[in-house]
Amino acid sequence: MRTWAEPLSTESLLHNAATLVRFGYADTPLGQLHYAEAGVDGVPLICLHQTPRSWDEFAELMPLVAPSRRIIAMDMYGFGQSAKPVGPQTIEQYASGVLHLADALGLGHFSVMGHHTGAVVAVEVACAAPGRVKSVILSSPSYTGPEYRAGHADGPGVDVAEIDDHGGHIATWWGQREPYYPPHRPDLLDRFVRDALAPGVDPAEGHIACSRYLMEDRIGLVMAPVLILGGDADPFSFPDIGVVRDGLAQASTVDIVVVEGGTIPMVEQLPAPVATAVLGFLDTHTPKDA
């Protein structure tokens, strides 16, 4: 016997349309940049991933934000399916990719959110285009000042392995990250490995770019309102919350939200509390019609 599904309500149809993730490539002077987007309303939020991830780091967050905000998660320049620079990479290069994407999409103003490496890039974007950036969300930011650079002079200590004919480098990458990921979540490490293996990606290069960045010369130029998200189970970035806050001397406001249990992949691990903090901050500091 044939059965018919109940028709979706107008409200459900609108919700589904808002949360549908769409994909595209933007033509830019750097080459094509890959991005995912959802939602239609308000000042867009551009999301920037950690090294060596992709837009996929925000896959869980996007449908939570999209009913309220347009959200765009890009593969940063040098990562994922986006164009790759030649030679040593810099935070400034990554930031230029963000601005070129915004230009290609016709975004006059936008907010920016970055996680780990993406947070460092978000600082540079806010400095480079203060008239365009409405608000800044720094998720698990590290302060890449002199102490950071000295501590990373011999390399990042993670995502580094000799390529092995038998695939041993994959196990090495996994083992370097596993102690800092939530237990019993091999799916999150699977996603990291997939992005680390993307053609043209050097998994360590983004970390090295952070150690080249003179954050102390730039962070004081950020003028937009800032939200700092800190995962209290992230031993690498959580201790830097105070110094990052102090460095944001010219920001119009600096809010701090601690996400209990947040680890390295906090945005994927705990998307609900992250979304709550993000939307609360944006609703306060960047109204939809701003």
VEXBA-981562 format. One record per residue (C-alpha): residue in three letters; x, y, z. Coordinates in steps of 0.2 Angstrom, whole numbers, padded with zeros to 4 digits, always signed. Layout:
N
AlaXYZ ...
//
This chain:
290
Met+0000+0000+0000 Arg+0007+0017-0005 Thr+0009+0029+0010 Trp+0012+0048+0008 Ala+0023+0058+0019 Glu+0015+0073+0028 Pro+0018+0089+0018 Leu+0031+0100+0026 Ser+0025+0116+0033 Thr+0030+0133+0026 Glu+0041+0136+0042 Ser+0050+0119+0040 Leu+0053+0123+0021 Leu+0060+0140+0026 His+0071+0132+0040 Asn+0077+0118+0028 Ala+0082+0131+0015 Ala+0091+0142+0027 Thr+0101+0127+0034 Leu+0106+0120+0017 Val+0124+0121+0014 Arg+0129+0126-0003 Phe+0147+0125-0011 Gly+0156+0136-0023 Tyr+0172+0142-0030 Ala+0177+0161-0031 Asp+0188+0167-0044 Thr+0201+0178-0036 Pro+0219+0185-0041 Leu+0226+0171-0030 Gly+0216+0158-0040 Gln+0200+0149-0036 Leu+0195+0149-0017 His+0183+0135-0011 Tyr+0169+0139+0001 Ala+0153+0133+0009 Glu+0139+0144+0014 Ala+0122+0143+0022 Gly+0109+0156+0028 Val+0104+0172+0019 Asp+0101+0185+0032 Gly+0112+0199+0040 Val+0130+0203+0040 Pro+0139+0187+0034 Leu+0151+0178+0046 Ile+0166+0171+0037 Cys+0174+0156+0046 Leu+0192+0152+0046 His+0199+0134+0051 Gln+0214+0128+0060 Thr+0229+0120+0051 Pro+0227+0109+0041 Arg+0209+0109+0040 Ser+0195+0115+0028 Trp+0178+0122+0028 Asp+0173+0105+0036 Glu+0178+0111+0053 Phe+0162+0121+0054 Ala+0151+0108+0047 Glu+0142+0105+0063 Leu+0141+0124+0067 Met+0134+0130+0051 Pro+0116+0123+0052 Leu+0115+0130+0070 Val+0120+0148+0064 Ala+0112+0148+0047 Pro+0094+0150+0053 Ser+0099+0167+0060 Arg+0114+0172+0050 Arg+0123+0170+0033 Ile+0138+0159+0037 Ile+0152+0156+0025 Ala+0166+0144+0029 Met+0181+0144+0017 Asp+0195+0133+0013 Met+0209+0146+0017 Tyr+0221+0150+0004 Gly+0234+0136+0004 Phe+0221+0123+0011 Gly+0208+0111+0006 Gln+0202+0113-0012 Ser+0208+0131-0013 Ala+0222+0138-0023 Lys+0240+0135-0015 Pro+0254+0148-0013 Val+0271+0144-0019 Gly+0285+0144-0005 Pro+0284+0148+0013 Gln+0267+0153+0019 Thr+0262+0168+0030 Ile+0247+0174+0040 Glu+0246+0189+0029 Gln+0244+0178+0014 Tyr+0230+0169+0022 Ala+0222+0185+0027 Ser+0223+0191+0009 Gly+0214+0176+0004 Val+0199+0180+0015 Leu+0198+0198+0008 His+0199+0192-0010 Leu+0185+0180-0006 Ala+0175+0194+0002 Asp+0178+0204-0014 Ala+0173+0190-0026 Leu+0157+0187-0016 Gly+0153+0206-0016 Leu+0154+0207+0003 Gly+0156+0225+0008 His+0155+0221+0027 Phe+0157+0205+0036 Ser+0161+0197+0053 Val+0175+0185+0055 Met+0178+0170+0066 Gly+0194+0160+0067 His+0199+0144+0076 His+0217+0141+0081 Thr+0227+0146+0065 Gly+0211+0154+0059 Ala+0210+0165+0074 Val+0227+0172+0071 Val+0222+0175+0053 Ala+0206+0184+0059 Val+0217+0196+0069 Glu+0226+0200+0053 Val+0210+0202+0043 Ala+0203+0214+0056 Cys+0219+0224+0056 Ala+0220+0225+0037 Ala+0202+0229+0034 Pro+0195+0239+0049 Gly+0182+0247+0039 Arg+0175+0231+0033 Val+0176+0220+0048 Lys+0160+0222+0060 Ser+0165+0210+0073 Val+0178+0197+0077 Ile+0177+0180+0085 Leu+0193+0172+0091 Ser+0191+0153+0095 Ser+0205+0145+0104 Pro+0218+0159+0099 Ser+0236+0158+0103 Tyr+0246+0174+0106 Thr+0260+0172+0093 Gly+0272+0184+0102 Pro+0291+0182+0105 Glu+0289+0168+0118 Tyr+0278+0158+0105 Arg+0290+0161+0091 Ala+0305+0156+0102 Gly+0295+0140+0108 His+0292+0135+0090 Ala+0309+0139+0083 Asp+0313+0121+0080 Gly+0296+0117+0072 Pro+0278+0115+0077 Gly+0280+0098+0086 Val+0263+0092+0078 Asp+0258+0087+0060 Val+0276+0084+0056 Ala+0281+0067+0049 Glu+0292+0059+0035 Ile+0282+0053+0021 Asp+0282+0034+0022 Asp+0279+0022+0008 His+0269+0011+0020 Gly+0258+0026+0026 Gly+0267+0027+0043 His+0266+0046+0042 Ile+0247+0045+0044 Ala+0249+0035+0060 Thr+0262+0048+0066 Trp+0250+0063+0063 Trp+0236+0053+0072 Gly+0247+0049+0087 Gln+0253+0067+0088 Arg+0235+0074+0090 Glu+0226+0060+0098 Pro+0231+0065+0116 Tyr+0223+0082+0114 Tyr+0207+0076+0106 Pro+0191+0070+0115 Pro+0191+0051+0119 His+0182+0039+0108 Arg+0180+0052+0094 Pro+0191+0044+0080 Asp+0179+0052+0068 Leu+0186+0069+0072 Leu+0204+0062+0069 Asp+0198+0054+0052 Arg+0192+0072+0046 Phe+0209+0079+0051 Val+0219+0066+0042 Arg+0208+0068+0026 Asp+0212+0087+0026 Ala+0230+0084+0030 Leu+0231+0073+0014 Ala+0223+0086+0003 Pro+0233+0089-0013 Gly+0246+0102-0011 Val+0244+0104+0008 Asp+0259+0104+0019 Pro+0251+0100+0036 Ala+0265+0109+0046 Glu+0266+0124+0035 Gly+0251+0133+0044 His+0259+0131+0061 Ile+0275+0138+0054 Ala+0266+0153+0047 Cys+0259+0156+0065 Ser+0277+0156+0071 Arg+0282+0169+0058 Tyr+0268+0181+0063 Leu+0272+0196+0074 Met+0255+0197+0083 Glu+0262+0210+0095 Asp+0263+0222+0081 Arg+0246+0220+0075 Ile+0233+0214+0088 Gly+0233+0232+0096 Leu+0226+0238+0079 Val+0210+0228+0080 Met+0195+0240+0084 Ala+0180+0229+0081 Pro+0171+0221+0095 Val+0179+0204+0099 Leu+0173+0188+0107 Ile+0186+0176+0113 Leu+0181+0158+0115 Gly+0192+0147+0126 Gly+0191+0128+0127 Asp+0197+0124+0145 Ala+0203+0107+0140 Asp+0214+0114+0126 Pro+0232+0116+0134 Phe+0239+0125+0119 Ser+0228+0140+0117 Phe+0218+0141+0134 Pro+0233+0148+0144 Asp+0234+0163+0131 Ile+0217+0170+0134 Gly+0223+0183+0146 Val+0237+0189+0135 Val+0226+0190+0119 Arg+0213+0200+0129 Asp+0226+0212+0135 Gly+0233+0214+0117 Leu+0216+0219+0111 Ala+0219+0236+0119 Gln+0209+0246+0105 Ala+0195+0234+0103 Ser+0178+0242+0106 Thr+0173+0227+0118 Val+0181+0211+0122 Asp+0170+0197+0129 Ile+0176+0180+0135 Val+0166+0164+0135 Val+0174+0148+0142 Val+0168+0132+0134 Glu+0169+0118+0147 Gly+0177+0103+0140 Gly+0183+0111+0124 Thr+0198+0103+0116 Ile+0208+0106+0100 Pro+0193+0102+0089 Met+0181+0112+0100 Val+0170+0118+0086 Glu+0166+0101+0079 Gln+0166+0093+0097 Leu+0154+0105+0105 Pro+0145+0115+0092 Ala+0130+0119+0102 Pro+0138+0129+0116 Val+0149+0137+0103 Ala+0134+0142+0092 Thr+0125+0149+0108 Ala+0140+0160+0112 Val+0143+0165+0094 Leu+0125+0170+0091 Gly+0123+0179+0107 Phe+0138+0190+0103 Leu+0133+0194+0086 Asp+0115+0198+0091 Thr+0123+0210+0103 His+0137+0218+0093 Thr+0132+0215+0075 Pro+0113+0217+0072 Lys+0107+0209+0056 Asp+0104+0225+0048 Ala+0120+0233+0053 
//
